[in-house]
Amino acid sequence: MSWPHWGLMCGRVHALQALMPCQLDHETGELARTGNVAYELLKPVDLYFFWS
């Protein structure tokens, strides 16, 4: 792809991300804005809870 095509594609991606329903879930949006998503993914998981 040429550079103009990359720029056009990036603009379209940003426009589509604005339409995604992340605004409905304020907690998820806040995690994404503050960068705490990585922290949440690294937390230990209680496997017994998932198996029961």
FENTA-V249405 format. One record per residue. RES is the residue in three letters. OMEGA is omega as a letter, one per 30 degrees, with the letter a starting at -180 (* if undefined). NEAR is the number of other ideal C-beta (glycine too) atoms within 8 Angstrom. D_LAST is the distance of its C-alpha to the last C-alpha in Angstrom with 2 decimals. Layout:
RES_OMEGA_NEAR_D_LAST, RES_OMEGA_NEAR_D_LAST
//
This chain:
MET_l_4_49.39, SER_a_5_52.13, TRP_l_5_51.71, PRO_l_6_52.50, HIS_l_8_49.78, TRP_l_9_47.23, GLY_l_8_48.32, LEU_a_8_48.04, MET_l_9_44.56, CYS_l_8_43.39, GLY_l_8_44.92, ARG_l_8_43.11, VAL_l_8_39.74, HIS_l_8_40.38, ALA_l_8_41.46, LEU_l_8_38.36, GLN_l_7_36.06, ALA_a_6_37.84, LEU_a_5_36.86, MET_a_7_33.12, PRO_l_5_31.02, CYS_a_8_30.01, GLN_a_7_32.29, LEU_l_5_30.04, ASP_a_8_27.23, HIS_a_7_29.17, GLU_l_6_26.44, THR_l_8_26.01, GLY_l_10_29.78, GLU_l_9_30.28, LEU_a_10_27.95, ALA_a_9_29.99, ARG_a_6_33.27, THR_l_6_32.67, GLY_a_7_31.11, ASN_l_8_27.93, VAL_l_8_25.87, ALA_l_7_26.29, TYR_a_8_25.23, GLU_a_8_21.97, LEU_a_6_21.29, LEU_l_5_22.07, LYS_l_6_19.77, PRO_a_3_17.14, VAL_l_5_13.56, ASP_a_6_10.66, LEU_l_6_8.75, TYR_l_6_6.13, PHE_a_6_5.55, PHE_a_7_5.70, TRP_a_5_3.79, SER_*_4_0.00
//
